[in-house]
Amino acid sequence: MAEVNVVEKQKRVRCSDEQFLEAIFSSKTYAEIAHKTGQKVATTMARFARTKAALAKKGMELPAMERAKPAKTVDNVEAMAEVVRRLKAHANG
């Protein structure tokens, strides 16, 4: 019997413009804003772009945001080398 992955639909999180702007001015990354507002990072980035464009028409600027850098905890080159060694051993064995 085939296994079926069921994805639960998340509820829409509403955040006022005031809350959103407060989160922007107290954050450095989109992830921080998303955490403070309860929204997804992709939603936050899109809303930030729309808000920035709208305020630019009024001559106002928002602070620049950074994307959170992924934390590298594993040496990728060594991990790939181990996979190659395993595959070569399997092919020759």
Residue frames as a rotation matrix with the C-alpha (Angstrom) as fourth column:
MET 1
0.582 0.814 0.000 0.00
0.814 -0.582 0.000 0.00
0.000 0.000 -1.000 0.00
ALA 2
-0.145 -0.645 0.750 1.40
0.603 -0.659 -0.450 3.41
0.784 0.387 0.485 -0.96
GLU 3
-0.205 -0.009 -0.979 2.19
0.911 -0.366 -0.188 5.85
-0.357 -0.930 0.083 1.79
VAL 4
0.247 0.375 0.894 0.55
0.665 -0.736 0.126 9.25
0.705 0.563 -0.431 1.43
ASN 5
-0.750 -0.500 -0.433 1.99
0.662 -0.549 -0.511 12.38
0.018 -0.670 0.742 3.02
VAL 6
0.394 0.905 0.161 -0.72
0.844 -0.425 0.328 14.61
0.365 0.006 -0.931 4.38
VAL 7
-0.767 -0.615 0.186 0.18
0.520 -0.764 -0.383 18.27
0.377 -0.197 0.905 4.67
GLU 8
0.048 0.782 -0.622 -1.88
0.939 -0.247 -0.238 20.24
-0.339 -0.573 -0.746 7.14
LYS 9
0.104 0.073 0.992 -3.00
0.609 -0.793 -0.006 23.59
0.786 0.605 -0.127 5.87
GLN 10
-0.695 -0.400 -0.598 -1.69
0.718 -0.430 -0.547 26.39
-0.039 -0.810 0.586 8.04
LYS 11
0.458 0.849 -0.264 -4.06
0.842 -0.509 -0.179 29.05
-0.286 -0.140 -0.948 9.22
ARG 12
0.166 -0.345 0.924 -3.56
0.571 -0.730 -0.376 32.47
0.804 0.590 0.076 7.75
VAL 13
-0.102 -0.297 -0.949 -1.74
0.950 -0.311 -0.004 34.73
-0.294 -0.903 0.314 10.18
ARG 14
0.574 0.356 0.738 -2.92
0.569 -0.821 -0.047 38.31
0.589 0.447 -0.674 10.12
CYS 15
-0.187 -0.697 -0.692 -0.60
0.927 -0.358 0.110 41.10
-0.325 -0.621 0.713 11.15
SER 16
0.809 0.528 -0.257 -1.46
0.440 -0.835 -0.329 44.80
-0.389 0.153 -0.908 11.16
ASP 17
0.598 -0.587 0.546 0.65
0.359 -0.413 -0.837 47.29
0.717 0.696 -0.036 9.23
GLU 18
0.593 -0.352 0.724 1.76
-0.700 -0.669 0.249 48.83
0.397 -0.654 -0.643 12.53
GLN 19
0.735 -0.311 0.602 2.92
-0.241 0.711 0.661 45.47
-0.633 -0.631 0.448 13.91
PHE 20
0.746 -0.439 0.501 4.68
0.666 0.516 -0.539 44.70
-0.021 0.736 0.677 10.65
LEU 21
0.550 -0.542 0.635 6.52
-0.004 -0.762 -0.648 48.04
0.835 0.354 -0.421 10.59
GLU 22
0.646 -0.317 0.695 7.51
-0.762 -0.207 0.614 47.67
-0.051 -0.925 -0.375 14.27
ALA 23
0.758 -0.359 0.544 8.94
0.215 0.925 0.312 44.23
-0.616 -0.120 0.779 13.45
ILE 24
0.696 -0.513 0.502 10.89
0.546 -0.076 -0.834 45.70
0.467 0.855 0.227 10.51
PHE 25
0.477 -0.502 0.722 12.47
-0.402 -0.855 -0.329 48.46
0.782 -0.134 -0.609 12.59
SER 26
0.443 -0.333 0.832 13.44
-0.849 0.142 0.509 46.05
-0.288 -0.932 -0.220 15.38
SER 27
0.721 -0.154 0.676 14.90
0.201 0.980 0.008 43.35
-0.663 0.130 0.737 13.09
LYS 28
-0.130 -0.824 -0.551 17.90
-0.637 -0.356 0.683 42.79
-0.760 0.440 -0.479 10.84
THR 29
-0.979 -0.203 -0.020 16.70
-0.153 0.663 0.733 39.77
-0.136 0.720 -0.680 8.84
TYR 30
-0.325 0.892 -0.313 13.50
-0.700 -0.005 0.714 38.66
0.636 0.451 0.626 7.16
ALA 31
-0.276 0.174 -0.945 13.51
0.370 0.927 0.062 35.59
0.887 -0.332 -0.320 9.44
GLU 32
-0.904 -0.068 -0.421 13.39
0.421 -0.299 -0.856 37.83
-0.067 -0.952 0.299 12.53
ILE 33
-0.703 0.704 -0.102 10.44
-0.712 -0.695 0.102 39.76
0.001 0.145 0.989 11.11
ALA 34
-0.177 0.638 -0.749 8.65
-0.389 0.654 0.649 36.50
0.904 0.407 0.133 10.28
HIS 35
-0.570 -0.093 -0.816 9.25
0.601 0.631 -0.491 35.20
0.560 -0.771 -0.304 13.80
LYS 36
-0.953 0.152 -0.262 7.86
0.094 -0.675 -0.731 38.38
-0.288 -0.722 0.630 15.36
THR 37
-0.501 0.799 -0.333 4.78
-0.863 -0.489 0.125 38.51
-0.063 0.350 0.935 13.11
GLY 38
-0.176 0.404 0.898 4.09
-0.270 0.857 -0.439 34.77
-0.947 -0.319 -0.042 12.94
GLN 39
0.773 0.445 -0.453 4.14
-0.522 0.040 -0.852 34.81
-0.361 0.895 0.263 9.14
LYS 40
0.675 -0.546 0.496 6.21
0.649 0.760 -0.046 32.72
-0.351 0.353 0.867 6.75
VAL 41
-0.208 -0.856 -0.473 9.54
0.317 -0.517 0.796 34.12
-0.925 0.016 0.379 5.55
ALA 42
-0.713 -0.038 0.700 8.40
0.701 -0.022 0.713 34.13
-0.012 0.999 0.042 1.91
THR 43
0.370 0.914 0.167 5.24
0.870 -0.404 0.284 36.03
0.327 0.040 -0.944 2.85
THR 44
0.531 -0.252 -0.809 7.31
0.490 -0.688 0.536 38.46
-0.691 -0.681 -0.242 4.90
MET 45
-0.566 -0.824 0.025 9.72
0.458 -0.288 0.841 39.11
-0.686 0.487 0.541 2.02
ALA 46
-0.440 0.488 0.753 6.88
0.818 -0.126 0.560 39.77
0.369 0.864 -0.344 -0.41
ARG 47
0.650 0.726 -0.224 5.08
0.749 -0.561 0.352 42.08
0.130 -0.397 -0.909 2.01
PHE 48
0.145 -0.698 -0.702 8.33
0.485 -0.568 0.665 43.92
-0.862 -0.437 0.257 2.75
ALA 49
-0.756 -0.457 0.469 8.86
0.604 -0.212 0.768 44.53
-0.251 0.864 0.436 -0.98
ARG 50
-0.016 0.849 0.528 5.30
0.825 -0.287 0.487 45.83
0.566 0.443 -0.695 -1.44
THR 51
0.722 0.283 -0.632 5.54
0.654 -0.578 0.488 48.05
-0.227 -0.766 -0.602 1.64
LYS 52
-0.210 -0.902 -0.376 8.95
0.540 -0.428 0.725 49.39
-0.815 -0.051 0.578 0.63
ALA 53
-0.693 -0.009 0.721 7.67
0.702 -0.239 0.671 50.30
0.166 0.971 0.172 -2.86
ALA 54
0.350 0.920 0.177 4.56
0.792 -0.392 0.468 52.00
0.500 -0.024 -0.866 -1.48
LEU 55
0.657 -0.139 -0.741 6.53
0.542 -0.596 0.592 54.05
-0.524 -0.791 -0.316 1.05
ALA 56
-0.472 -0.867 0.159 9.15
0.711 -0.268 0.650 54.99
-0.521 0.420 0.743 -1.57
LYS 57
-0.185 0.509 0.840 6.40
0.799 -0.420 0.431 56.80
0.572 0.751 -0.329 -3.46
LYS 58
0.866 0.499 -0.031 5.92
0.396 -0.647 0.652 58.92
0.306 -0.577 -0.758 -0.31
GLY 59
0.365 -0.824 0.434 9.67
-0.366 -0.556 -0.747 59.56
0.856 0.114 -0.504 -0.03
MET 60
0.479 -0.166 0.862 10.17
-0.852 0.149 0.502 57.25
-0.212 -0.975 -0.070 2.96
GLU 61
-0.071 -0.596 -0.800 12.72
-0.606 0.663 -0.440 54.47
0.793 0.453 -0.408 3.20
LEU 62
0.952 0.268 0.147 12.71
-0.288 0.628 0.723 51.25
0.101 -0.731 0.675 5.19
PRO 63
0.155 -0.939 0.306 15.90
-0.799 0.063 0.598 49.82
-0.581 -0.337 -0.741 6.68
ALA 64
-0.008 -0.259 -0.966 17.72
-0.833 0.536 -0.136 47.28
0.553 0.804 -0.220 4.52
MET 65
0.685 0.275 0.674 17.13
-0.613 0.717 0.331 43.66
-0.393 -0.640 0.660 5.49
GLU 66
-0.469 -0.828 -0.307 19.55
-0.883 0.451 0.134 40.77
0.027 0.334 -0.942 5.26
ARG 67
0.561 0.535 -0.632 18.82
-0.478 0.833 0.281 37.16
0.676 0.144 0.723 4.57
ALA 68
0.596 -0.330 0.733 19.77
-0.660 0.318 0.680 34.87
-0.457 -0.889 -0.028 7.41
LYS 69
-0.132 -0.745 -0.654 22.89
-0.909 0.353 -0.219 32.91
0.394 0.566 -0.724 6.54
PRO 70
0.810 0.410 -0.420 22.52
-0.251 0.889 0.384 29.14
0.530 -0.206 0.822 6.85
ALA 71
0.356 -0.681 0.640 24.63
-0.867 0.014 0.497 27.70
-0.347 -0.733 -0.586 9.64
LYS 72
0.425 -0.308 -0.851 27.06
-0.467 0.731 -0.498 25.15
0.776 0.609 0.166 8.24
THR 73
0.514 -0.191 0.837 27.73
-0.798 0.254 0.547 22.49
-0.316 -0.948 -0.022 10.81
VAL 74
0.592 -0.283 0.755 29.07
0.288 0.949 0.130 19.79
-0.753 0.141 0.643 8.50
ASP 75
-0.348 -0.763 -0.544 32.05
-0.481 -0.353 0.803 19.90
-0.805 0.541 -0.244 6.17
ASN 76
0.648 0.739 -0.184 30.32
-0.505 0.237 -0.830 19.29
-0.570 0.631 0.527 2.83
VAL 77
0.234 -0.634 -0.737 33.51
-0.894 0.158 -0.420 18.37
0.382 0.757 -0.530 0.96
GLU 78
-0.769 -0.532 0.354 34.41
-0.636 0.694 -0.338 15.67
-0.066 -0.485 -0.872 3.48
ALA 79
-0.069 0.835 0.546 30.83
-0.365 0.488 -0.793 14.34
-0.929 -0.254 0.270 3.40
MET 80
0.725 0.312 -0.614 30.94
-0.666 0.088 -0.741 14.15
-0.177 0.946 0.272 -0.42
ALA 81
-0.238 -0.895 -0.378 34.34
-0.893 0.354 -0.277 12.42
0.381 0.272 -0.884 -0.30
GLU 82
-0.661 0.054 0.748 32.88
-0.479 0.737 -0.477 9.79
-0.577 -0.673 -0.462 2.04
VAL 83
0.466 0.881 0.081 29.97
-0.407 0.294 -0.865 9.18
-0.786 0.370 0.496 -0.36
VAL 84
0.482 -0.371 -0.794 32.43
-0.837 0.073 -0.542 8.74
0.259 0.926 -0.275 -3.27
ARG 85
-0.634 -0.753 0.178 34.52
-0.767 0.584 -0.264 6.25
0.095 -0.304 -0.948 -1.23
ARG 86
-0.319 0.608 0.727 31.39
-0.351 0.637 -0.686 4.28
-0.880 -0.474 0.010 -0.34
LEU 87
0.693 0.636 -0.340 30.16
-0.513 0.105 -0.852 4.22
-0.506 0.765 0.399 -3.95
LYS 88
0.100 -0.750 -0.654 33.56
-0.915 0.189 -0.357 3.15
0.392 0.633 -0.667 -5.28
ALA 89
-0.745 -0.364 0.560 33.75
-0.607 0.719 -0.340 0.35
-0.279 -0.592 -0.756 -2.69
HIS 90
0.095 0.880 0.465 30.27
-0.295 0.471 -0.831 -0.81
-0.951 -0.058 0.305 -3.66
ALA 91
0.721 0.163 -0.674 31.07
-0.679 -0.029 -0.733 -0.71
-0.139 0.986 0.090 -7.40
ASN 92
-0.140 -0.883 -0.447 34.33
-0.849 0.340 -0.406 -2.63
0.510 0.323 -0.797 -6.96
GLY 93
-0.690 -0.149 0.708 33.00
-0.628 0.610 -0.484 -5.11
-0.360 -0.778 -0.514 -4.42
